[in-house]
Amino acid sequence: MPFWTMVFLAARMAIPPEIYEAAAVDGATGPRRFVHITFPLLANVYLVSTVLSTIWTLGDFTVVQFVSGGAPAMSSDVVATLGVRFAFDHARPQLGVAAMLSALPMLIPLVVVLLRALHMRELQL
């Protein structure tokens, strides 16, 4: 959470205050300024953070393994811990590899769609 807070804060501070002053002169209120100025200018940051967060969540082994160890009843497994469990605890490395690679059909299209959307956006500071 601190990383994302700093990323969004830095992106928000990069927006020139003159844009907000011009919007205030035009009569834009707080919610309208956010919808029409802040959000479109931060859209690229939202897309990049979504891709990074998805990749990091799929590979988040240490938190689940060291905090809960899969307990209760192995209900808190993520893809990374499930692959390690199959490969080493059950001595079935082929299932471990299959569990780890099962995330690729979901991850690759997500990354492609988000990067295309990022590439198509023309709004930049």
Residue pairs with C-beta under 8 A, 6 or more apart in sequence:
4 49
4 53
7 45
7 49
8 42
8 45
8 49
11 42
11 45
12 38
12 42
14 125
15 37
15 38
15 41
15 42
15 125
16 125
19 37
19 41
20 33
20 37
23 32
23 33
23 36
23 37
24 33
28 36
28 37
40 123
41 123
41 125
43 121
43 123
44 118
44 121
44 123
44 124
47 114
47 115
47 117
47 118
48 118
50 114
51 110
51 111
51 114
51 115
54 107
54 110
55 107
55 111
57 78
58 78
58 79
58 80
58 103
58 107
59 79
59 80
60 78
60 80
61 78
61 80
61 81
61 84
64 70
64 76
64 77
64 78
64 80
64 81
65 81
65 84
68 76
70 76
70 77
70 81
70 85
74 85
77 85
79 99
79 100
79 102
79 103
80 100
82 99
83 96
83 97
83 99
83 100
84 96
85 96
86 92
86 93
86 95
86 96
86 98
86 99
87 93
87 95
87 96
87 97
88 96
